[in-house]
Amino acid sequence: VSTQSTWGVQMTCGSSVGGHNTYWTWLDHLFDATIYVVLAGEYMFQLVGLTPIQQQLYSIVVVLLVTTIRLLGMDCLVKFSAFIAVTTILPTFVLCVLGFPSIQPKTWVKTEGPVKWDLLISWCLWLYSGFTGLGTLAGQVHQPTRTFPMYSALI
């Protein structure tokens, strides 16, 4: 858990909101760190047709690769992060531009079938991932002890 972020929230918003922020930050990082490796393995399983053992080995290699990059230092990590950012954002931008003409707003509120709880829970965790940035924003908000709890109640 980012100590500076959680400390900033506690100092600005009090121990109740600070404790809430620390818990959700910890939970987000716990699941977030593990789920991406599993997702990468699952994508490779579906794309290439890996066996379950190969999928696990692939996940281990991904963890070792990321660990190695982090151990090589900040310069390597920054370059790798920039590379990942560009390779992730560019296709998304292209697909958004190509798909814009076929947007159908009526499908945004359409529901059918049972609730997919696994997707709902992962969406809720993703939604709370922004809560980890409260410490960074705390000094920029007028009356943060009032504003942050109200905002949290809204979401």
N, C-alpha and C positions, 0 to 999 in steps of 0.2 A: 504494500500500500504506500502510495506517495505520502511521505511524512509531511512535507511542506504544504501540500494541498489540504490534508486533513487538519493540520495545525492551524492553518489560516482560517478554515471554516469554524473551528472551535473558538478561536480568538475573536472572530467577527460576529458569529451567530450564537455563541453559547455552547455549553456542553451537550445539550439535548440534540440540537441540529448537527453539531460536530460528531457526536457518537453515531447518529443516523447516517451521516455522510461516510464515516469510516467503515461502518458495517457494509453498506452497499458498495463502496469502492472495493473493499476486500472481496466481497462475493463476486462482483463483476470481474475482477482480475483473476480470481480462482477459476471461474468457468471460461472466461475469455481466453486465457492462456492455453487451456487444454482443448477447447472445442475446435480451434483452428487447425490443430494438428490432426485431429480426428476427421475433420471435414476434408482436409487435403488428401488423407488416405482414402476416404470414401469416394472423392472425385476420381482419383487414380484407379480405384477399384472399378468404378463404372465406365471410365473412359478406356482403360487398357485391358480390363478384365483380370485384375490381380487376384490371386488366391488370398484367403484370410491371413496366412503367414506372411506373404509378400506385402500385404497392406500394412501389417504391424511393423515389418522391417522398414517400409517406406516412411512410416510415421517416426520411427526412431532416427532414421537418417535426416529427416526434416528437423527434428529437435537438435541433433548434433550439429547440423549446418548452422542453424540460428545461434546456437550456443557459441560455436566457433567464431562466427561473425561478431558477436558481442564481445568475445574475449580479445579479438584482434584490435579493438580500440574504437574510439569515437569516430575517427575519420572513416574507417571501413563501414561502420554502422550507418553513418550519415549518407554515404554514397549508395549503400545497399537500399536504405530506406527511400532515397530519391528515385532509384531505379524502380523499386516496387510501386511507388506512388505514380510514376509516369505510366508504367505498364498496366496499372489498374485503372487510372482515370481516363486514359486515352480511348480504350475500347468503349468505356461507359459513355463518354462524350459522343463518340461516333454513333453508337446505337441510339442515344437520345435524339440526335439530329435526324437520323434515318426514321425513327419511330414516331416523331412528333406529328406528322400528317395523319397518322391512324389512331390518335388518342380518342377514346370514347369515355367521357366523364361519367356517364350513367353506370358504368361497371365499377366505379370506385366504391359505391355503397351497396352493391349487390352481394347478397349472402345466400349460400345454399349448402346443405349438408351439415354434418355435425361439426362441433368445434374441434379444431386440431390443437390440442393442448400443448404439444411439444413446440409447435410454431408460435403459439401465443406466449409461452413462457420465455422462449428465446427472444422474441420481439420485446417483451417487457424488460429483460436484462439489457438488451441493446438500448432501449429507451433510457434506462438509468445510467448508461455509460457516460452521459454528459454530466451527471451529478458529481462525477469525480473532479470536474473543473471548477467547483464552487470556490475553492481557495484562491484560484487565480482571479476570479471575478469579484471576490468579496470587497476589495478596496475600490472597485469602480461603481458599486451600486449604492444609491442613496437608501439609507435605513435597511441594511441587509438582514437584520434580525426580524424585520417585518416582511420584507420582500421575498426572501428565499422560502420560508414556510408557506406563504401564499402560493408561490409558483409551484412548489412541490405538491401542494394539495390539488392544483389544477391538473397536473399531469398524472 
